[in-house]
């Protein structure tokens, strides 16, 4: 069997080892810097929307309240239930963070540029199976939540983990099908290739139905309101995180917010042209990451707005929406897109 037959994926841009290490450090730095800004943004916006004074009055520009929360979590005593399974109990939040950062690393913030004579891509890695890469790590993230609930040795945690499993599996199917139309239109699985294919028209126009399905499923995949049933405090205390406190709980929250950023960045990549500007405007390459970050914060604002506006769904409503509405819509959108692509190609 040839080497090409054994190859699972092709990397379109092979970079020097030191470039890869530097980019890995930068990705962690960007993630660690964006998250506090997003948390402060969420606190301040929800404070305005719900008429709460704290996030906008405590300290200069309300910045001291998030700092106080960080100190509170850092100083909490680390405890573990006697019924917990030690290694898996600690491993669960680490899996959640690892998968979240791995999915974040493939999102392109720009095209390849020349830096000191070396070709460097403004992304972690550009593989020929980029979409499958993202969904593979999304599937592994499921184990972090399941292990967190099961290894805690608590019934509330286990019930929250089971809810997470059902919710993730239900909406991951619809989310994947929502992207089939994009992939057929772009004729590639590479995320940079999908962005470049939107040069004439962003895919939010021909794939508006797919965009709606992707975003609704994205809310459910990230456990954000109104789909935050795995963490329903009135029913399950705190879901799969019930027995976690201090830095371990922060790790789960870190992964949740990072997943929200990843879903937003994927929506920008698949439907809003990535680093491209409308009306054929071609900015310098160094502006590309700023364009992506600007679009990202529009989606983050939308996530926060929805959380402050809509009430939590019942569990039967959650399942009905996923299987009876989103899945048929995503399937119909993929079928119609396939017919249109075949007709256009034949003409």
C-alpha positions in Angstrom: 0.0 0.0 0.0 1.4 3.4 -1.0 2.1 6.2 1.5 -0.6 8.4 -0.2 -3.2 5.7 0.5 -2.3 5.6 4.1 -2.4 9.4 4.5 -5.4 10.5 6.5 -5.1 14.3 5.8 -2.9 16.6 3.9 -1.4 19.8 5.4 -1.5 22.5 2.7 1.3 24.6 4.2 4.3 22.9 5.9 6.0 25.3 8.3 9.2 25.2 10.2 9.2 23.5 13.6 9.9 26.8 15.4 7.0 28.5 13.6 4.7 25.8 14.8 5.8 26.1 18.4 5.5 29.9 18.3 2.1 29.7 16.8 1.0 27.3 19.5 2.1 29.7 22.2 0.3 32.6 20.4 -2.9 30.6 20.1 -2.9 30.0 23.9 -2.0 33.7 24.5 -4.9 34.8 22.2 -7.4 32.5 23.9 -6.3 33.5 27.4 -6.6 37.2 26.4 -9.9 37.0 24.6 -11.7 35.1 27.3 -11.4 37.7 30.1 -12.5 40.4 27.7 -15.6 38.3 26.7 -16.4 37.6 30.4 -16.2 41.3 31.2 -18.3 42.1 28.1 -20.9 39.6 29.2 -21.1 40.9 32.7 -21.4 44.5 31.6 -24.0 43.9 28.8 -26.2 41.7 31.0 -25.8 44.2 33.8 -27.2 46.9 31.4 -30.0 44.6 30.1 -31.1 43.4 33.5 -30.5 46.7 35.4 -27.8 45.3 37.7 -25.3 47.8 39.0 -22.4 45.6 40.0 -20.7 44.9 36.6 -20.8 48.6 35.7 -20.1 50.3 39.0 -17.6 48.2 41.0 -14.2 49.8 40.2 -13.2 51.6 37.1 -15.6 50.7 34.3 -16.8 47.8 36.4 -13.6 45.9 36.0 -13.1 44.9 39.7 -16.1 42.5 39.8 -14.5 40.0 37.4 -11.2 40.4 39.2 -13.0 39.6 42.5 -14.4 36.5 41.0 -11.0 35.3 39.9 -9.6 35.8 43.3 -12.6 34.0 44.9 -12.1 30.9 42.7 -8.3 30.9 43.2 -8.6 31.0 47.0 -11.3 28.3 47.3 -10.2 25.1 49.1 -9.7 22.2 46.7 -12.1 19.4 47.8 -13.2 16.1 46.3 -16.1 13.8 47.3 -15.2 10.5 49.0 -17.2 8.7 46.3 -15.2 10.3 43.4 -12.9 8.4 41.2 -9.6 10.3 41.6 -7.8 10.2 38.3 -10.9 10.6 36.1 -12.3 13.3 38.4 -9.2 15.4 37.7 -8.8 14.4 34.0 -12.4 15.5 33.0 -11.8 19.3 33.1 -8.4 18.8 31.4 -10.1 17.0 28.5 -12.6 19.8 28.1 -9.9 22.4 27.9 -7.7 20.4 25.5 -10.5 19.8 23.0 -11.7 23.4 23.2 -8.2 24.8 22.4 -7.6 22.1 19.7 -10.8 23.2 17.9 -9.9 26.8 18.4 -6.5 26.3 16.8 -7.8 25.4 13.3 -9.9 28.6 12.8 -8.2 30.8 10.3 -7.6 34.5 11.2 -6.1 35.3 7.8 -4.3 33.8 4.8 -0.6 32.9 4.7 1.9 35.8 4.8 5.6 36.2 4.4 7.4 36.8 7.7 11.2 37.1 7.6 11.3 35.1 4.3 9.2 32.3 5.7 5.6 31.5 4.7 3.4 31.6 7.8 -0.3 31.0 8.0 -2.5 33.1 10.3 -4.0 29.9 11.8 -2.9 27.0 13.8 -3.0 24.4 11.0 -4.7 24.1 7.7 -5.6 20.5 7.0 -7.5 19.1 4.0 -10.1 17.7 6.4 -10.6 20.8 8.5 -14.4 20.4 9.1 -13.9 16.7 10.1 -11.1 17.8 12.4 -13.4 20.3 14.3 -16.2 17.7 14.7 -13.8 15.0 15.8 -12.6 17.2 18.7 -16.1 18.2 19.4 -17.0 14.5 19.8 -14.1 14.0 22.2 -15.2 17.0 24.3 -18.3 14.9 25.1 -16.1 12.6 27.2 -15.0 15.5 29.4 -18.6 16.2 30.4 -19.5 12.5 30.8 -16.4 11.8 32.9 -17.0 14.9 35.1 -20.5 13.7 35.9 -19.8 10.0 36.3 -16.4 10.3 38.2 -17.9 12.7 40.7 -19.9 9.9 42.3 -23.0 12.1 42.6 -26.5 11.4 41.2 -27.0 15.1 40.4 -23.7 15.2 38.5 -24.5 11.9 36.7 -28.0 13.1 35.6 -26.4 16.4 34.3 -23.8 14.3 32.4 -26.6 12.2 30.8 -28.4 15.4 29.8 -25.2 16.7 28.2 -24.7 13.5 26.3 -28.3 13.5 24.9 -28.1 17.2 24.0 -24.7 17.1 22.3 -25.5 14.0 20.2 -28.9 15.4 19.2 -27.7 18.8 18.0 -24.3 17.7 16.6 -26.2 15.8 13.8 -28.1 18.9 12.8 -25.0 21.1 13.1 -23.0 18.8 10.8 -25.8 18.6 8.2 -26.1 22.4 8.2 -22.5 22.6 6.9 -23.0 20.1 4.1 -24.5 22.8 1.8 -21.4 25.0 2.5 -19.0 22.1 1.7 -20.8 21.2 -1.5 -20.8 24.8 -2.6 -17.1 25.4 -1.7 -16.0 22.0 -3.0 -13.4 21.7 -0.2 -13.1 20.7 3.5 -10.2 23.1 4.2 -11.3 26.1 6.3 -9.0 28.5 4.4 -10.4 27.1 1.1 -13.9 27.8 2.3 -13.1 31.4 3.1 -11.4 31.9 -0.3 -14.4 30.4 -2.0 -16.6 33.2 -0.6 -14.7 35.9 -2.4 -17.7 36.8 -4.7 -20.5 36.1 -2.2 -20.6 35.2 1.5 -22.4 31.9 2.1 -24.9 33.4 4.5 -26.8 34.5 1.4 -27.3 31.2 -0.4 -27.1 29.1 2.8 -29.2 31.2 5.1 -31.2 28.2 6.3 -28.0 26.3 7.0 -26.8 29.4 8.9 -29.9 29.5 11.2 -29.7 25.7 11.9 -25.9 26.0 12.6 -26.4 28.8 15.1 -29.3 27.2 16.9 -27.3 24.0 17.2 -24.3 26.0 18.3 -26.2 27.4 21.3 -27.1 23.8 22.3 -23.6 22.5 21.7 -22.1 25.1 24.0 -24.7 24.7 26.7 -25.7 28.4 26.4 -29.1 29.7 27.3 -31.8 28.9 26.4 -30.2 25.4 26.0 -28.4 25.3 29.3 -30.3 22.3 30.6 -27.2 20.3 31.6 -26.5 23.0 34.2 -30.2 23.6 35.2 -29.6 24.9 38.8 -33.3 24.5 39.8 -33.3 20.8 38.9 -29.7 19.5 38.9 -27.9 22.0 41.2 -25.1 22.6 38.7 -25.3 19.5 36.5 -22.0 17.7 35.7 -20.1 20.4 37.6 -22.0 20.0 40.8 -19.1 18.5 42.8 -16.4 20.7 41.3 -15.1 23.9 42.8 -12.2 26.3 42.6 -9.9 26.0 39.7 -11.4 22.8 38.4 -14.8 24.5 38.0 -13.1 27.4 36.3 -11.5 24.9 33.9 -15.0 23.8 32.8 -16.2 27.4 32.5 -13.0 28.2 30.6 -13.8 25.4 28.1 -17.5 26.5 27.8 -16.6 30.1 27.0 -13.9 29.0 24.6 -16.4 26.7 22.8 -18.7 29.7 22.4 -15.8 31.6 20.8 -15.0 28.6 18.5 -18.6 28.3 17.4 -18.7 32.0 16.7 -15.4 31.8 14.7 -16.7 28.8 12.7 -19.9 30.8 11.8 -17.6 33.7 10.7 -15.5 31.2 8.6 -18.4 29.3 7.0 -21.0 32.0 6.5 -19.5 35.5 6.8 -16.4 35.2 4.6 -13.8 34.9 7.3 -11.3 37.7 7.0 -12.9 39.1 3.8 -14.7 42.5 3.8 -17.9 43.2 1.8 -18.1 45.1 -1.5 -14.8 43.7 -2.8 -12.7 45.8 -0.3 -9.2 44.3 -0.2 -7.4 45.5 3.0 -3.8 44.8 3.9 -3.0 41.4 5.2 -2.3 42.6 8.7 -5.9 43.8 8.9 -7.3 40.3 8.4 -7.2 39.2 12.1 -8.9 42.5 13.1 -11.7 41.8 10.6 -12.2 38.3 12.0 -12.2 39.6 15.6 -14.7 42.3 14.7 -17.1 39.7 13.3 -16.4 37.5 16.3 -17.6 40.1 18.8 -20.8 40.5 16.8 -21.6 36.9 17.4 -20.5 37.1 21.1 -22.9 40.0 21.6 -25.6 37.9 20.0 -24.9 35.0 22.4 -25.1 37.3 25.4 -28.2 39.0 24.1 -30.0 35.7 23.8 -28.9 34.6 27.3 -30.3 37.8 28.8 -33.6 37.5 26.8 -34.9 34.0 26.4 -36.0 31.6 29.2 -34.7 28.1 29.5 -36.5 25.4 27.4 -38.1 22.3 28.9 -36.3 19.1 28.1 -39.0 17.7 25.8 -39.0 21.0 23.9 -35.2 20.7 23.5 -35.4 17.2 22.0 -38.4 18.1 19.8 -36.6 21.2 18.4 -33.5 19.2 17.6 -35.0 16.0 16.0 -38.3 17.3 14.6 -37.4 20.7 13.3 -33.7 21.3 12.9 -32.8 17.9 11.5 -35.4 18.0 8.7 -34.5 21.6 7.9 -30.8 20.7 7.6 -31.5 17.6 5.5 -33.8 19.6 3.2 -31.2 22.4 2.9 -28.5 19.8 1.9 -30.8 18.2 -0.7 -31.7 21.5 -2.3 -28.1 22.6 -2.4 -27.0 19.3 -4.0 -29.6 19.8 -6.8 -28.6 23.4 -7.4 -24.9 22.5 -7.5 -25.5 19.7 -10.0 -27.7 21.9 -12.2 -25.1 24.8 -12.2 -22.2 22.4 -12.9 -24.0 20.8 -15.8 -24.8 24.2 -17.3 
